[in-house]
Amino acid sequence: MTEGKVWLVGAGPGDTGLITVKGEQVLKEAQVVVYDHLVNPDLLARYGDGKRFINVGKQAGRHLIPQQEIQEILVREARAGNKVVRLKGGDPFLFGRGGEEAMVLAKEGIPFEVVPGVTSALAVPAYNGIPVTHRDCASSVHIITAHKRQGREETLDYPALAALEGTLVFLMGVAALPEITAGLLGAGMKPETPAAVLQEGTTADQRKVVGTLEDLAERAASAGIRPPAVILVGQVCALTEELGWYEELPLMGMRLLLTRPRERMEPLAGRLRTLGAQVLEAPAVELVPVEEDEKIADCISHLEAYDWLVFTSPAGVRIFFADMEQRKADVRRLGHIRIAVIGEGTGKALEERGIYPDLMPRVYDGVSLGRALAGEDIRGKRILLPRAKRGNPELVPLLEEAGAAVDDISIYRTLYPESQTVDVRKELEEGRIDCVVLTSASTADGLARMAGRETLKGRKAACIGPETARRAREYGLDCRIAEEATIESLTALIERIKKDHDQETTEIEK
């Protein structure tokens, strides 16, 4: 057997953008991912294509798989020749039992590396506007685990902790919060010392309760704070009201499901994450080039015969130029051809190749494209239309009625994935998605296949255009439509949906 390797990787505290560059690289190349409960499912969805996942998650009071068995899994998978990522929340060597796993791997002679992660002890306070050190009030930070080993009656050295002048950060301590505050008070720490408990920091469910050492436990219980959460004690906690920034982002707290193809995911997903949204990537469709086709080859061999080249999607642009490259067709052969695109996204895909479209309709749909071309005196002209196998049926008749000869060539097919890294139906049913984002009618079809019609009824959907919304409404989705078929307009729509939701919530609370 060819021996594999194990990487102990810190996934960070929740926000998928906080995984390190090396952690991201290793995760992309992994064949097997052994992950914990605290790992954000958005991260698995983002980098999960073609991998085998093993959930060994541990929750408070419930261990899915014993630690000994987890270590056996790592050894077994590596000896089977796999690249194995042991993915842990936060940092693998900070209360993550990564040291124990590394010792077993070393003992068994299994090659391994450690990829440190961003720890929640620092990141969660930062996302809540709390610097764990500050020249005016804290010159040190102390990280303590409040989790007791099973079968042991361990107690913290509260007098020693109370004597420290820096910031105290307790991990895994929500259940022990009353004991912690009582212990520090009993050891002489001042009752008015600022304190905070921070739940699910860096995610859409981030919440904070701020008080004093004397009343924090009561405040947290009244607010229903639950794990995972970080407890902070120290003067720096008083800075949160002045320095809070994450909750000010326009989409903070919004959980979105994106369904567009994997290769088109990042521009929109990145923009939404920048605005504070938590994004679950679940490609509902896959765009696959058709197998070798003589008709495609013939069209590319006789480009000089065409007057117009028409693209109806960014995928069409990408796959058409890939076909030209494969056949060593020089791009200069397009010099005499005028080019039309259906909309801004398709135009940008063309511009990336140093080519600018001659025609783009004001309304980004097939009918508008056909009418715009018909107004260009295309009688007797030859048009090459490389697009999806099942394209808009109204476009070609409009062009032929205007007197054009159209070669409608299928260069790619739309497939629907048989499986997903993340259970989309479960995410929707358990209320972890606030809005689905749809960028084509086919993504609506793919979402219905993944989640089921009944699951989609009444769910909010942000749609890029009328055609997408018409299809989505067939599945019972509550649709709103972007003013223009662009990422910018779709993003603005999602911001309006978030604002309306916040206003509705405020009115209900009143």
MOFEN-V719011 format. One line per field, one symbol per residue. ss: DSSP state (H for helix, E for strand, - for the rest). psi: psi as a letter, one per 30 degrees, with the letter a starting at -180 (. if undefined). Layout:
BEGIN
ss=???
psi=???
END
This chain:
BEGIN
ss=----EEEEEE-E---HHH--HHHHHHHHH--EEEE-----HHHHHHH----EEEE--EE--EE---HHHHHHHHHHHHH---EEEEEE-E-------HHHHHHHHHHH---EEEE----HHHHHHHH------E---E--EEEEE------------HHHHHH---EEEEE-----HHHHHHHHHH-------EEEEEE-------EEEEEE---HHHHHHHH-----EEEEE-HHHHHHHHH--HHH------EEEE---HHH-HHHHHHHHH---EEEE----EEEE----HHHHHHHH-HHH--EEEE--HHHHHHHHHHHHH----HHHH---EEEE--HHHHHHHH-------EE-----HHHHHHHHH-------EEEEEEE----HHHHHHHHH---EEEEEEEEEEE--------HHHHHH-----EEEE--HHHHHHHHHHH-HHHH---EEEE--HHHHHHHHH---EEEE-----HHHHHHHHHHHHHHHHHHHHHHH-
psi=kkkalkkjkkfafekffgkleeeeeeeeflekjjllefkkfeeeeegfkglkkjjgkklkgjjekleeeeeeeeeeeefggljkkjjkkbkfgjgggeeeeeeeeeefgkkllkjllkkffeeeeefghjkflkeffjglkkkkkgkkkkgkikklieeeeffkfakkjkkhgefgeeeeeeeeefggkkegkkllkjkhkglfgklkkkbleegeeeeeeefhkllklkkkklfffffeeefkeeffkfgkfkjkjkfllefgeeeeeeeeeegflkkjjikflkjkkllkkeeeeeeefhfffkekkkkgleeeeeeefeeeeeghjkfffgefkkkklfaeeeeeeeffggkkkfkklekileeeeeeeefggigkflkkkikaleilkffeeeeeefgglkkjjkjflljlkkfllekjeeeeeegggkekkkkgleeeeeeeeeefkeeffkfkkkjkfleeeeeeeffggkjkkkkelileeeeeeeeeeeeeeeeeeeeeee.
END
